[in-house]
Amino acid sequence: MSTLGKTQFQDVSRQHIEQVIKSLNKFEEYCSCITGLIINSATGEIPSIKEIIGNLKETYVTNQQRITHETISKGVSAADSSPPIELF
């Protein structure tokens, strides 16, 4: 079980890092859009940051990700009753 746990930890860590990279890329696109509108003194549609965050939230695969999101976005602490190893 120790080897399985370590393997899963590495896989989950990789997935979390990939999601952070994807999130940062989406935020960069959002900021670039706003910057472009400001620099060009243009009017246009600004993407909804709530929609972007909502779409990212749908990609969460672990209970811990959901708990972390809720804790940060609402400032409340949620109890974590998830097992140390999640199979998904």
Backbone hydrogen bonds in HBPLUS format (Angstrom, degrees):
<---DONOR---> <-ACCEPTOR-->    atom                        ^
c    i                          cat <-CA-CA->   ^        H-A-AA   ^      H-
h    n   atom  resd res      DA  || num        DHA   H-A  angle D-A-AA Bond
n    s   type  num  typ     dist DA aas  dist angle  dist       angle   num
A0005-GLY N   A0001-MET O   2.82 MM   4  5.97 159.3  1.86 151.6 157.4     1
A0006-LYS N   A0002-SER O   2.96 MM   4  6.18 155.5  2.02 146.6 152.8     2
A0007-THR N   A0003-THR O   2.91 MM   4  6.09 156.5  1.96 148.5 155.2     3
A0008-GLN N   A0004-LEU O   2.87 MM   4  6.08 162.4  1.90 150.6 155.6     4
A0009-PHE N   A0005-GLY O   2.87 MM   4  6.02 154.7  1.94 142.5 150.1     5
A0010-GLN N   A0006-LYS O   3.03 MM   4  6.26 158.8  2.07 145.8 150.3     6
A0011-ASP N   A0007-THR O   3.00 MM   4  6.27 156.6  2.06 148.0 154.8     7
A0012-VAL N   A0008-GLN O   2.78 MM   4  5.96 167.5  1.79 160.4 163.3     8
A0013-SER N   A0009-PHE O   2.84 MM   4  5.94 157.7  1.89 146.7 153.7     9
A0014-ARG N   A0010-GLN O   2.95 MM   4  6.11 155.5  2.01 142.6 149.1    10
A0015-GLN N   A0011-ASP O   2.95 MM   4  6.24 158.8  2.00 147.9 153.6    11
A0016-HIS N   A0012-VAL O   2.87 MM   4  6.13 156.9  1.93 151.3 157.5    12
A0017-ILE N   A0013-SER O   2.95 MM   4  6.18 162.0  1.98 151.3 156.0    13
A0018-GLU N   A0014-ARG O   2.91 MM   4  6.16 160.5  1.95 151.5 157.0    14
A0019-GLN N   A0015-GLN O   2.93 MM   4  6.16 151.8  2.01 144.8 152.6    15
A0020-VAL N   A0016-HIS O   2.89 MM   4  6.18 151.3  1.97 149.0 157.1    16
A0021-ILE N   A0017-ILE O   2.96 MM   4  6.22 161.0  2.00 151.6 156.4    17
A0022-LYS N   A0018-GLU O   2.93 MM   4  6.16 160.4  1.97 146.4 152.0    18
A0023-SER N   A0019-GLN O   2.84 MM   4  6.00 157.3  1.90 145.4 151.9    19
A0024-LEU N   A0020-VAL O   2.88 MM   4  6.11 160.9  1.92 151.8 156.7    20
A0025-ASN N   A0021-ILE O   2.93 MM   4  6.15 153.2  2.00 148.3 155.9    21
A0026-LYS N   A0022-LYS O   2.98 MM   4  6.25 156.9  2.03 148.8 154.6    22
A0027-PHE N   A0023-SER O   2.94 MM   4  6.21 155.4  2.01 148.1 155.2    23
A0028-GLU N   A0024-LEU O   2.85 MM   4  6.03 150.0  1.94 143.5 152.1    24
A0029-GLU N   A0025-ASN O   2.95 MM   4  6.24 155.3  2.01 147.4 153.6    25
A0030-TYR N   A0026-LYS O   3.00 MM   4  6.27 155.7  2.06 144.2 150.8    26
A0031-CYS N   A0027-PHE O   2.89 MM   4  6.16 163.9  1.92 152.3 155.8    27
A0032-SER N   A0028-GLU O   2.84 MM   4  6.00 157.5  1.89 150.1 156.8    28
A0033-CYS N   A0029-GLU O   2.96 MM   4  6.14 153.2  2.03 146.8 153.5    29
A0034-ILE N   A0030-TYR O   3.14 MM   4  6.46 162.5  2.17 150.1 154.0    30
A0035-THR N   A0031-CYS O   2.83 MM   4  6.00 163.7  1.85 151.6 156.8    31
A0036-GLY N   A0032-SER O   2.82 MM   4  5.93 160.1  1.86 147.0 152.5    32
A0037-LEU N   A0033-CYS O   3.08 MM   4  6.33 155.0  2.15 146.2 152.4    33
A0038-ILE N   A0034-ILE O   2.99 MM   4  6.26 155.4  2.06 150.6 157.4    34
A0039-ILE N   A0035-THR O   2.84 MM   4  6.03 174.3  1.85 161.8 163.1    35
A0040-ASN N   A0036-GLY O   3.06 MM   4  6.01 160.6  2.10 143.4 148.9    36
A0042-ALA N   A0037-LEU O   2.97 MM   5  4.96 146.6  2.09 141.7 148.9    37
A0041-SER N   A0038-ILE O   3.16 MM   3  4.99 156.7  2.21  99.9 106.7    38
A0052-ILE N   A0048-SER O   3.04 MM   4  6.39 156.5  2.09 148.5 155.1    39
A0053-ILE N   A0049-ILE O   2.92 MM   4  6.12 165.7  1.94 150.4 153.8    40
A0054-GLY N   A0050-LYS O   2.85 MM   4  5.96 155.6  1.91 142.4 150.2    41
A0055-ASN N   A0051-GLU O   2.89 MM   4  6.09 155.4  1.95 147.7 153.6    42
A0056-LEU N   A0052-ILE O   3.03 MM   4  6.31 152.9  2.10 145.6 153.1    43
A0057-LYS N   A0053-ILE O   2.84 MM   4  6.05 154.0  1.91 149.8 157.5    44
A0058-GLU N   A0054-GLY O   3.18 MM   4  6.43 140.8  2.34 140.5 149.4    45
A0059-THR N   A0056-LEU O   2.96 MM   3  5.37 153.9  2.03 109.8 118.2    46
A0060-TYR N   A0057-LYS O   3.22 MM   3  5.62 167.6  2.24 112.4 116.0    47
A0067-ILE N   A0063-ASN O   2.93 MM   4  6.22 159.8  1.97 154.4 160.3    48
A0068-THR N   A0064-GLN O   2.89 MM   4  6.02 164.2  1.91 149.2 153.6    49
A0069-HIS N   A0065-GLN O   2.96 MM   4  6.13 161.3  2.00 147.9 153.0    50
A0070-GLU N   A0066-ARG O   2.99 MM   4  6.21 167.4  2.00 151.6 154.6    51
A0071-THR N   A0067-ILE O   2.87 MM   4  6.02 159.2  1.92 151.8 158.2    52
A0072-ILE N   A0068-THR O   2.99 MM   4  6.15 162.7  2.02 152.2 156.0    53
A0073-SER N   A0069-HIS O   2.83 MM   4  5.91 168.9  1.84 156.4 160.3    54
A0074-LYS N   A0070-GLU O   2.97 MM   4  5.65 153.8  2.04 140.0 146.3    55
A0075-GLY N   A0071-THR O   2.87 MM   4  5.03 124.4  2.18 122.6 133.9    56
